[in-house]
């Protein structure tokens, strides 16, 4: 049964991967406001896609499908956008002087 939805909030910035892992172990995707992710789809430029395979927990796939459905996009499109956004953030943090 899904957790009862509380006031939506923004996903915080994490200082380390360990901090993020601990956070997601204690929280559910449904607790957060996904509106800031709306621009992800617009940032995706047409480019030939390379199929990849990785494993996710069924509950994560279910949540991705629910969030993507509310946004009117496919869950794989949402996943691709989230991966790209994460890479962009990591690149920004790894720049000298960042």
C-alpha atoms as a printed R data frame, in Angstrom:
   type eleno elety resid chain resno      x      y       z
1  ATOM     1    CA   UNK     A     1  0.000  0.000   0.000
2  ATOM     2    CA   UNK     A     2  1.467  3.431  -0.917
3  ATOM     3    CA   UNK     A     3  2.460  5.771   1.859
4  ATOM     4    CA   UNK     A     4  0.022  8.560   2.625
5  ATOM     5    CA   UNK     A     5  1.076 11.661   0.760
6  ATOM     6    CA   UNK     A     6  2.175 14.520   2.953
7  ATOM     7    CA   UNK     A     7  2.951 18.091   1.932
8  ATOM     8    CA   UNK     A     8  5.106 17.849  -1.169
9  ATOM     9    CA   UNK     A     9  8.655 19.080  -0.824
10 ATOM    10    CA   UNK     A    10 11.719 19.508  -2.995
11 ATOM    11    CA   UNK     A    11 14.432 16.866  -3.185
12 ATOM    12    CA   UNK     A    12 17.459 18.187  -1.259
13 ATOM    13    CA   UNK     A    13 20.995 18.624  -2.576
14 ATOM    14    CA   UNK     A    14 23.350 15.896  -1.330
15 ATOM    15    CA   UNK     A    15 27.001 16.398  -0.408
16 ATOM    16    CA   UNK     A    16 27.901 12.748  -0.998
17 ATOM    17    CA   UNK     A    17 26.559  9.562  -2.533
18 ATOM    18    CA   UNK     A    18 26.418  8.002   0.931
19 ATOM    19    CA   UNK     A    19 24.227 10.865   2.159
20 ATOM    20    CA   UNK     A    20 21.883 10.400  -0.804
21 ATOM    21    CA   UNK     A    21 21.686  6.618  -0.313
22 ATOM    22    CA   UNK     A    22 20.807  7.061   3.362
23 ATOM    23    CA   UNK     A    23 18.199  9.687   2.492
24 ATOM    24    CA   UNK     A    24 16.441  7.461  -0.087
25 ATOM    25    CA   UNK     A    25 16.534  4.511   2.307
26 ATOM    26    CA   UNK     A    26 14.409  6.636   4.649
27 ATOM    27    CA   UNK     A    27 12.131  8.425   2.129
28 ATOM    28    CA   UNK     A    28  9.720  7.647  -0.678
29 ATOM    29    CA   UNK     A    29  9.648  9.289  -4.122
30 ATOM    30    CA   UNK     A    30  5.970 10.079  -3.677
31 ATOM    31    CA   UNK     A    31  6.768 12.495  -0.828
32 ATOM    32    CA   UNK     A    32  8.350 15.008  -3.184
33 ATOM    33    CA   UNK     A    33  7.315 17.690  -5.611
34 ATOM    34    CA   UNK     A    34  8.303 16.552  -9.125
35 ATOM    35    CA   UNK     A    35  7.273 19.802 -10.817
36 ATOM    36    CA   UNK     A    36 10.910 20.979 -10.982
37 ATOM    37    CA   UNK     A    37 11.542 17.888 -13.152
38 ATOM    38    CA   UNK     A    38  9.019 19.054 -15.754
39 ATOM    39    CA   UNK     A    39 11.772 20.739 -17.768
40 ATOM    40    CA   UNK     A    40 13.770 17.527 -18.042
41 ATOM    41    CA   UNK     A    41 11.734 16.305 -20.991
42 ATOM    42    CA   UNK     A    42 12.289 19.596 -22.797
43 ATOM    43    CA   UNK     A    43 16.040 19.307 -22.280
44 ATOM    44    CA   UNK     A    44 16.225 15.978 -24.125
45 ATOM    45    CA   UNK     A    45 17.489 16.505 -27.662
46 ATOM    46    CA   UNK     A    46 16.776 13.976 -30.389
47 ATOM    47    CA   UNK     A    47 19.761 11.680 -30.563
48 ATOM    48    CA   UNK     A    48 20.148  8.053 -31.482
49 ATOM    49    CA   UNK     A    49 19.595  5.993 -28.341
50 ATOM    50    CA   UNK     A    50 21.741  3.048 -27.267
51 ATOM    51    CA   UNK     A    51 19.850  0.313 -25.445
52 ATOM    52    CA   UNK     A    52 21.198 -0.432 -21.967
53 ATOM    53    CA   UNK     A    53 20.038 -2.786 -19.259
54 ATOM    54    CA   UNK     A    54 20.138 -2.302 -15.509
55 ATOM    55    CA   UNK     A    55 18.101 -3.660 -12.644
56 ATOM    56    CA   UNK     A    56 15.786 -1.664 -10.410
57 ATOM    57    CA   UNK     A    57 13.581 -2.741  -7.566
58 ATOM    58    CA   UNK     A    58  9.982 -3.354  -8.732
59 ATOM    59    CA   UNK     A    59  8.756 -0.660  -6.324
60 ATOM    60    CA   UNK     A    60 11.054  1.912  -7.987
61 ATOM    61    CA   UNK     A    61  9.777  0.939 -11.448
62 ATOM    62    CA   UNK     A    62  6.197  1.278 -10.193
63 ATOM    63    CA   UNK     A    63  6.935  4.742  -8.796
64 ATOM    64    CA   UNK     A    64  8.662  5.809 -12.019
65 ATOM    65    CA   UNK     A    65  5.623  4.698 -14.028
66 ATOM    66    CA   UNK     A    66  3.235  6.549 -11.708
67 ATOM    67    CA   UNK     A    67  5.238  9.789 -11.791
68 ATOM    68    CA   UNK     A    68  5.755  9.558 -15.555
69 ATOM    69    CA   UNK     A    69  2.062  8.846 -16.085
70 ATOM    70    CA   UNK     A    70  1.084 11.981 -14.160
71 ATOM    71    CA   UNK     A    71  3.536 13.957 -16.300
72 ATOM    72    CA   UNK     A    72  2.127 12.419 -19.482
73 ATOM    73    CA   UNK     A    73  5.417 10.812 -20.542
74 ATOM    74    CA   UNK     A    74  6.845  7.309 -20.658
75 ATOM    75    CA   UNK     A    75  8.744  6.071 -17.636
76 ATOM    76    CA   UNK     A    76 11.862  5.377 -19.694
77 ATOM    77    CA   UNK     A    77 11.787  8.976 -20.920
78 ATOM    78    CA   UNK     A    78 11.585 10.105 -17.298
79 ATOM    79    CA   UNK     A    79 14.485  7.806 -16.336
80 ATOM    80    CA   UNK     A    80 16.608  9.097 -19.207
81 ATOM    81    CA   UNK     A    81 15.914 12.678 -18.144
82 ATOM    82    CA   UNK     A    82 16.767 11.960 -14.516
83 ATOM    83    CA   UNK     A    83 20.042 10.299 -15.509
84 ATOM    84    CA   UNK     A    84 20.972 13.236 -17.743
85 ATOM    85    CA   UNK     A    85 20.117 15.743 -15.014
86 ATOM    86    CA   UNK     A    86 22.208 13.786 -12.504
87 ATOM    87    CA   UNK     A    87 25.159 13.726 -14.898
88 ATOM    88    CA   UNK     A    88 24.844 17.473 -15.503
89 ATOM    89    CA   UNK     A    89 24.835 18.120 -11.743
90 ATOM    90    CA   UNK     A    90 27.882 15.882 -11.221
91 ATOM    91    CA   UNK     A    91 29.758 17.655 -14.012
92 ATOM    92    CA   UNK     A    92 28.957 21.047 -12.477
93 ATOM    93    CA   UNK     A    93 30.203 19.915  -9.056
94 ATOM    94    CA   UNK     A    94 33.422 18.504 -10.503
95 ATOM    95    CA   UNK     A    95 34.383 21.741 -12.278
96 ATOM    96    CA   UNK     A    96 37.379 23.548 -10.773
97 ATOM    97    CA   UNK     A    97 36.222 26.218  -8.357
98 ATOM    98    CA   UNK     A    98 32.784 24.627  -7.919
